[in-house]
């Protein structure tokens, strides 16, 4: 489904991603783990068109997408729930979800919004509230729900558990598993390495902009180097 081939991404003179190559097959959960500043969010921004690689190539569903605009990439079936949620705080929950469906003109938008609220009951309770009044966990649910409104084939999730209480972290990861079982392919960036590897079919380790390890999630979960660096020994 997704093939990233040797991309280099810069912020000015800073070389943020160095010849990064990853693959995501249809139906997988693939996790990207690494420390702060490793380039995880930069990778997702590059995939969704927010950043442009200087070299290398990104293919999605057999089509070259590096250089395409973010809205075009959403049209192709990739949706990005960004780090920090990036919801529209002065707009209601309903309006945020409607914006997630901005590329669509079909008759199923209301039905999909209903499905989002079935998945996240708290959003139904706060449907007309300004998104800025929601708790951190509710805002994260809204960010994921908004991304789902475009009916993505590939969902990019950037740090969905960041800053959440442990019970909400467990709920977010359960939802990721449920989405995958329903046919959504997931590329997950996550600092909670243990959780991310537990649910991943495959995973990559990024260090200072370079992929240093890749394997199945379970293999990396028991890898001594990964244990020492990311799983507290």
Secondary structure, DSSP 8 states (H G I E B T S, - for coil): -EEEEEEEEEETTEEEEEEEEEEE-TT-EEEEE--TTSSHHHHHHHHTTSS--SEEEEEETTEE-TTS-HHHHHHHTEEEE-TT----TTSBHHHHHHHHTTT--STTHHHHHHHHHHH-HHHHHTTTSBGGGS-HHHHHHHHHHHHHTT--SEEEEESTTTT--HHHHHHHHHHHHHHHHTT-EEEEE-S-HHHHHHH-SEEEEEETTEEEEEEEHHHHHT-HHHHHHHS--
